Amino acid sequence: MTKYILLLLSSVPLFGQDQTFLTLHLEDLVLDKENPAPEVFDVRRKYLRESRKWITPPSAYLRTSDAERSFVHIVSQANNPISLPTSALRICLFNPKPIVNGSLFIPNKDNELSEHPFSFDLKNAKILASEKKSEETYQKNKLAYYQKLQKLSVPGTAWFRHQSEQASNRLKKLLPKSEITHQHNNTNRIIRPVRKRGIERQMDLFSGGRAISENLQLDRVLRLSSDEQNRTIPISSVKGITIDEMPWKELIGDAKPELDPLANALPSDQHALFFPTFQSMIEVMDKATLLGTPLLRLSEGRAESARSREKYRDQLCLPDTELSRVLGPKLISSVAMTGSDPFLRTGTSLTVLFEAKQTDALVAALALRRLQSSQKNKEAKDVNGTLFGVKYVGLVAPGDRIKSYSAVVSENIVVVTNSLNQLKRIIQVSQGEKTSLSSLEEYHYFRTRYLRPPAQHEHTFVLISDATIRRWCGPEWRIGASRRTRASSELAELQARHESSSALHLKDFPELGKVKIINGRVHSPRFGNLAFLRSVEDLGIKKITEEEKRAYVFFRDRYQSHWSNYFDPIAARLSIRDGEISGDLTILPLIGGSDYRRMISTTGDVKLKDSSGDPHPEALLHWVTAVDMDSPELQQVSNFASIMAPSLGTGAFSWIGKSYSLYLDQSPFFSELDDAFSSGGEKEANEFIKKNQGRFPIALNVEVNNPFKLTAFLAGFRAWLEQTAPGMTVWSNHSHKKQGYVKIAPGKNLEDDLMEEGSAPVALYYVPSPKSLTVSLSEKMIKQAIDRNLIRRSGDANQTIAQWAGKSSAFFAKNSLIELLDRILQKESLKHFQKKSWSNLYALNEWRIHLGKMNAPSYHLAVWQTELQCPGGGKYTWDEKFQTYESSVFGHPGKPRMPQNGIGLLSPFGKVDFGLTFENDGLRAQATMLEKKRKLSPQKDK
């Protein structure tokens, strides 16, 4: 009997409380004496000079199964410390077992995680200080722990915010009001997107992505409250955008382009995506998946996917099978997609229009697909009705998992949509009651520039009309988008409460309406759910608050102040043919204050010619830009140079013509650099460049408009250099084919110093001519430039001319240089990808350790509606030794890995060609990427 009494007593939590909270220090644990914990550990990035790398130490963590909840919080003891003592670790345990066994993973001196097993006997809790046994201390550490995770803005943020809120609310009950200093977390806080840098920024500039982002400003979410009681102002009374349209008639002239048949059924104020054939749609989607994934993952803020293609395919009951790919071209001539807003990832009213070859057969095929979906989803219900005399049929399931409406709106146009409001608009446009896209003058203008097949090759054509952007920038859309953002945050909070088995307290979020749990997913009848938020159109906003009106008016006035004359439709075309992918984007005009403004100012109205930039086939990389020396910026630079070096004379650069370029030529230098990189990585590559910098095959070519001013400039430059650095350089004249050029070499003392440092001799060469000035580190490249000048003077018909992708600025790279650049850039890209991949581990570990979800990736997709993806294409699996999830490609912070062969950001392409043309205060960006031909493996003899 005594034995059973003792067993019963041992199951009673410590000190007779219902719950036990412990916050232990390292000294309270029993550690393995043969594996002592380090006294200090690094917590901040540090630079390793020998490898020339920044190292981010992994964070310490705790794993034990002998407590309902456990974590380790690191208490900072100074502002931004480099390292911390292990006494800063707080081992937090909730309802521990009588004997706790576990492991601490702490960074060692090599910045690797080392495991330190520990044990703790609950009997020893009697001698602990009272603060180590108090719930107050535990909740303070929990609050700080989850706040740190929340600030990372990684997947799982809604859950981390919820845990912070729980700790904060509990502390408010435990602490006197005078001691409560924590500010309640604002679930409506809007985090501005981080501005891109480095390679991502350059990709945005040359692809035109920056221009689209600047002009649309979709990230500018209004900061509003959820006050529903004072929505008394009719939204129709609030004025929207009033900027004039472009004078399209002047630009169109007498042109009468062929129009897309489906444009007659599309609303004029909605974006449109046209595919000339069913096959072209399939090819674009497949090519985007095959080649675009690594580049898209580089540009995405998080390493996760909304699986939009799969979600809308299932929701709309549209097949994506081999059979549909075979039957599709037989039933469908062309395809168009549209919707009321561009929020494809979070939920939108998506509409697909088919130009049918066989209308009855297509309608039957869609009905069969709905039948197959209903058989898999027993809760789905058939629906039907009539809108404006047009019959529709459909299938709808709870939680919007299936929401498909279909109708034949004209003799050969079949519509499939997830919104009855969209179907109404399409029918009204088809019947001539609302304005169609085909009636817009800007649509005619862009279809004059981008001719329909077969006149020009095309796989897809995109148009965002003036009316569309006005609607997106109007009061209903902006205020509705803000309400959606707030609702998404509230739905995520309720989902977190549901997952933690907490009370939902639905009265905290009255704006959501009567919330239900459908298949484990929180669903609002007004806003939808985390998988499919209602579109702004479907919200049906009629009344707004005074605060919402003020916020919109502030946005509208500031936004309109950036436009001087006209508003800005956007159009683009994509073509795929013979392994060549071409894109062409037009934005008219650009928003004021654009990142392109300086480029526009310095290029002015000057346009590149086919002969600009010294084009030649040996160039592996060539960048050329037009230049307007009368621009204020360049005039200021020229005058500043004259002041700093008076010997250059007034207007130091007035000899410069209408373009300049930089290029890299074919050379053994690159193959040797590649060998050095392959054998020794970045360190060996840097050493090779240092020792061979004089061989670097780079040249600057500047067009000359006045050879006499150029002569004066060169003489003044030499005088200034010899005056400011006497004896540091040696000038000598040389000739090639009776054409003179100049070598500027370091003086004897400077050359000796360079040799002692291990650097190879380096010299600068230049060759002036009446048409151009070429400067290079390579004497060979100077001689080749002289050869080309002689060919041009002779008027040889075989001289090289270029077809630059842009008339204001252009860039191309090709062949082996792309492979080398890809390999070098991938080092940084892979680090970026590794960091993104690891950012998913916080959520995955939380789901497994604290919620007991053994398949955390599947749980995250099912509940939080995004798929956590490793940017390197790897899978997330559980590492039993380190008790953490890891990527099969990048490992985890305790055991990092890097792919040996990279992930091929640019390697699939043999040539990339970009160009910008500034016109009519707008931008045209053109790009071509040529895929490498895949080597066919020889077939084995049977």
Sequence and secondary structure as in RCSB ss.txt:
>XXXX:A:sequence
MTKYILLLLSSVPLFGQDQTFLTLHLEDLVLDKENPAPEVFDVRRKYLRESRKWITPPSAYLRTSDAERSFVHIV
SQANNPISLPTSALRICLFNPKPIVNGSLFIPNKDNELSEHPFSFDLKNAKILASEKKSEETYQKNKLAYYQKLQ
KLSVPGTAWFRHQSEQASNRLKKLLPKSEITHQHNNTNRIIRPVRKRGIERQMDLFSGGRAISENLQLDRVLRLS
SDEQNRTIPISSVKGITIDEMPWKELIGDAKPELDPLANALPSDQHALFFPTFQSMIEVMDKATLLGTPLLRLSE
GRAESARSREKYRDQLCLPDTELSRVLGPKLISSVAMTGSDPFLRTGTSLTVLFEAKQTDALVAALALRRLQSSQ
KNKEAKDVNGTLFGVKYVGLVAPGDRIKSYSAVVSENIVVVTNSLNQLKRIIQVSQGEKTSLSSLEEYHYFRTRY
LRPPAQHEHTFVLISDATIRRWCGPEWRIGASRRTRASSELAELQARHESSSALHLKDFPELGKVKIINGRVHSP
RFGNLAFLRSVEDLGIKKITEEEKRAYVFFRDRYQSHWSNYFDPIAARLSIRDGEISGDLTILPLIGGSDYRRMI
STTGDVKLKDSSGDPHPEALLHWVTAVDMDSPELQQVSNFASIMAPSLGTGAFSWIGKSYSLYLDQSPFFSELDD
AFSSGGEKEANEFIKKNQGRFPIALNVEVNNPFKLTAFLAGFRAWLEQTAPGMTVWSNHSHKKQGYVKIAPGKNL
EDDLMEEGSAPVALYYVPSPKSLTVSLSEKMIKQAIDRNLIRRSGDANQTIAQWAGKSSAFFAKNSLIELLDRIL
QKESLKHFQKKSWSNLYALNEWRIHLGKMNAPSYHLAVWQTELQCPGGGKYTWDEKFQTYESSVFGHPGKPRMPQ
NGIGLLSPFGKVDFGLTFENDGLRAQATMLEKKRKLSPQKDK
>XXXX:A:secstr
 HHHHHHHHHTS GGG SS EEEE GGGSEE TTS   SEEE S EEETTTTEEE     EEEESSEEEEEEEE 
  SSS SEEEGGGEEEEEEEE SEEEEEEEEE TTS EEEEEEEEEGGGGGGS GGGG HHHHHHHHHHHHHHHH
HTT TTHHHHHHHHHHHHHHHHHHS GGG       TT         HHHHHHHHHHTHHHHHHHH TT      
   TT  EEGGGS     B   HHHHHTT      GGGGGSBTTS EEEESSHHHHHHHHHHHHHHSHHHHHHHS
SSSEE  HHHHHHHHHT   SHHHHHHHHHHEEEEEEEESSS TTT   EEEEEEESSHHHHHHHHHHHHHHHHH
H TT EEEEEEETTEEEEEEE GGGSSEEEEEEEETTEEEEES HHHHHHHHHHHTTSS BGGG HHHHHHHHHS
  TTTS  SEEEEE HHHHHHHTSHHHHHHHHHHHHHHHHHHHHHHHHHTT    GGG GGG S EEETTEEEBT
TTB SSSB  HHHH   EE HHHHHHHHHHHHHHHTT SSB   EEEEEEEETTEEEEEEEESS  TT TTHHHH
HHHTT    TTTT   TTEEEEEEEE  TTSHHHHHHHHHHHHH GGG SSTTTTEEEEEEEEEE  HHHHHHHH
HHHHHHHHHHHHHHHHTGGG  EEEEEEES HHHHHHHHHHHHHHHHHHSTTSEEEEEEEETTEEEEEEEE HHH
HHHHHHTT     EEEEE SSEEEEES HHHHHHHHHHHHHHHHT TT      S SSEEEEEEHHHHHHHHHHH
HHHHHHHHHHHHHHTHHHHHHHHHHH  SSHHHHHHHHHS EE  TTS  EEEETTTTEEEETTTEETTEE   T
T   SSTTEEEEEEEEEEETTEEEEEEEEEE           
